């Protein structure tokens, strides 16, 4: 099986050849997107001068996991209570992309 045939005008790609090149290019673009994408809430944490940490919720994050990561030496229930009060969260769900503020102390 060949993917190119010689024609009087030079090299000509067959349908399979065009598909192979398109598929390869799409894989390269996809790999670039994943390489540049932020991963996890840890990578997207920011801090400001008022003693507040901002966390951007990632897929799979929960209030419990965010509380444990932000204040590992404190009871997560206390941290969750602070997070809910500070961010006016009624229930227990957080959503990817949501920005949550946590006191730094």
Secondary structure, DSSP 8 states (H G I E B T S, - for coil): --SEEEETTEEEE-HHHHHHHHHHHHHHHHHHHHHHS--HHHHT-EE-TTSEEEEE--TT--HHHHHHHH-TTS-HHHHHHHHHHHHT--SS---TT-EEEEE--
